Each structure stands twice: as C-alpha cells, then as structure tokens.
Amino acid sequence: QTLASVGRFSSLAKNIKQVDSGKIIIAAPNSFISGPLAEVVAKFMTDFPRVQVTIEAQSPNIIREQVALKQVDCGFIQLPDEAPNLISYPIMTGKLQCVVHRDSSLSEATVLTPQDLADEPLVLLGKGRFTRININNAFNKHKVKPKIRLETHSVASACAFVRLGIGTAIVNNRLAAQYLDDQIKLVDFQPDIE
C-alpha cells in the first residue's frame, strides 16, 4: 500500500502533471525497493525525465512517521494500516509462500501446510506484523507449534538464511521472487494468506 498525507499527495500529483520537474522522496522497505518498486520508479523516471527521485529504505513504523511529518512524499507499507491522518491506496497483492532450499525434502512438494512444517526450522519475519499474526493464527488453527529458528526483518534476509540452510521461510511471494536462484524456490503455503 502507499501512504501519503491527503494534501501532500494531491499536491504532488498535480505538480507532476503540470510541471514535469521537481523532486520526489519515497520511503519503502528494502525488499520492496529492490523488487516491485524498482520497475515502477524506472518507468516513472522515463516518463518524467526532469523529476529527481530519492528512495529511502525504512521500516514500516518509520515510513508512517515520515509521511505524517511530511519528510517524504509517499511511502509503501503492507496493508492493513490504520494510521491516523494518512490515506492509503492498495497497489499490489501477493500471497504468502514458503521459501525452501532445493536440497530440502520439502522442495518436492507443491503445497505445504502447518502440519508439513511442524518439525521444520522456520525463518520468519518479526513479531507483531500483520503477516506474522496471520501465520501464527494458521499454525494455531492447525494445532501446530511453529519451530522458529530465526526471526529477521526483511524478505531479503529471510531468503538469504534459507539459502544458507537455516530453515524454511514463509514470506510474500512477490517480494521473494527477486531472490530466487538455483538454491531456493517457492512452494505454495496453505491456508492462503494474502
């Protein structure tokens, strides 16, 4: 999702259409910057060659604060979000999938469930995030206690740890796609979590 203060976002959009020059400051998580955002920004810069773009890698909490304080023009975070005085627009959807090492017995599966992961060391994104809450709920519903081996802050680092054989990660497939190689692959996770 993208966040912007109502007035700032409207003003920014009008100025870009009318002037075709200036500077835009964007804040987003690192995995989003190097993945989906890179293509969007490159296209934008082709369409508006006189606009200078600055991209800042930040955590979702910092992004919310920067947008609210008008330190950045727009920010990208994961839905849902109830930040007061900010508006959000959904721009992309993805679903959670497992990142598994190709040498793992799990790499042959087409779908993995909490039961399949009961004894598997897991690499998960930090506690308190909406996605993590949904993962925990899925495991609880299936009466499986996840075997969390490592908690990290980004999809990039989760994929790196899977590549090093630390365990299996459950992350957003759209963000993980950029890190796939001959060592790691995506396998569907059920139940579906967007």
N, C-alpha and C positions, 0 to 999 in steps of 0.2 A: 504494500500500500504506500501511497505517498502522503506526506503530511505537509501542510502549509498553513500559515495564518491566512484567514479568508481574504483580508485586504491585500496582503503582500502577494498572494498567489494570483489574484485577479489583476493587480497592477503589473506584475511580472509578465503575464501572458499578453496583456495589451501592449506593453512596451516592446516586447519581442516582435509582435506582428507589425507594429508601426515603425520601429526604428531599425530593426535588424542589426543592432550593435549593443554593446554593453558587456556586463559580466554576470554570470550566474554561479552561485555557490550551492553545491549539492552535498548532502550528507547521507551516507548509507553504510550498512555493514560490508565488510571487506568481501565476503563471498558474493554478495550481490553486485558489487562494483566490478569485480573481475569477470563476472558472468553476464547475466541479462542486461545490466545497465551499460556495459561497455558498448554493445551494439547500438543501443538507443542513443547514447551520447555521440557516438561516431556519426550516426545518421543526422542527428540534430546539428552537429558542427559542420557537416557538409551542406545542409540546408541554410544555415545561418553562419557563414564563414567569418563574420566580423564579431561574433559573440565569443568572449573568453569564458571558459568553463573551469571551475575549480571543484574538485571532488575530495571530500574528507571522509575517511574511514572512521566510523564511530560505532559505539554500542547503541541499541535502541533507546535506552534512557537518555543518553547524551543527545541523540538525534532529536528526541521530543523537546528537550530543553533548548537546544539551539534554534529549532524552528519557532518555539514560543517566544524566545528572546530576539528573534529576527536576526540571528547571527548567520543563518543560511537561508537561501531562498526556498528550498524544498528538501524534504528528507524521505527516505524509503525505509519502512519497517514492516514487520509481519502483522497481519490482521489477527484477531480483532484488537482494536485500540480505542480507549475511551478518554483520550487526552482532552481536558477542557480547553476551550478557546482555540482549538485546532480542527481543521476539517481533513478528512481522509478520503481517498479515492482508491478503490481496488484496481490494480493494473495487471496482475499476473496471478495465475493459480498454479499450484503444483500439488503433489501428494507425497506423503512420506513413503520412502522405500528403504530397504536395507542395503548398505554398502558392505559387501563381503569380499574377502580375499579370495582370489581364484583358486588357491590351494585348499581352501576350506571345503569340507563336505557339504556345507550349505550352498555353495556356488552352483550346484547342480539343480537346486530347487527352482521352481517357477514362482512359488509363493511361500512366504514364511509367516508364521503366526507366533503369538507369545509362547505357546506351548513348544514350538520348534526352537525357540531361543532361550528356554528355561535354564539350560546349563551352559549357554554361550556367554563368554565375557563380552560385555557391551560397552561401547563408546557412545556417550550421549551428550547432547548439548545441555547447558546449565539448568539447574532447578529454577522453578518459578516462571519459565517461559511457557506461553500458551501451548506450544507444540509438546513440550516436555510433560505438561499436565495431561494432555491427551494420550501420550504414550503410557504414562503411569496408569491412567484410567483403563486403557486397553489391557494392560497386564493384570490389574486388579480384577477386572471383569472376568478374566480367564483364570483367576486364582493362581497366578504365576508371579513369583517374586523375581524381578529382574536382577541379574548378576552384573551390577555396574562395576566395571573395571576402571573406567576413566571418564571424567567429566571435562568437557572443554567448552570453548566459547564460540567456535566457528565451524561451519561445514568443512572449510579447507583443512583445518587441523584434525577434525574427526576423520576425514578421508586419509590424511597422512598417517594417522595412527593405525587405521585399518591396513593400509599398505605395509606397515611395519609389523603386522601380525598381532597387534594388541587385542583385537576383538572385532565385533561387528557393530556398525553404526546404524542408527535409524535417523534419516535426515530428509530434507526436502529434495526431491529428485531433480528439480530444475536447477537448483544451486549445486548439487553434487555432480551433475553431468560434465561440467568443465574439468573435473579432477579424475575422471575415469581414464584408465590406461590398461596395459596388459596385466597388471597386478590386481586390480579391483574392478568389481562390476556391481550393477544394481540388480536387486531382486525385489519383487513386489512384497509389500507388507500388508497383512490383513489383521484386523479390520482396516478399511480405508480411513485414512486421516488426511485431511487437506491442510 
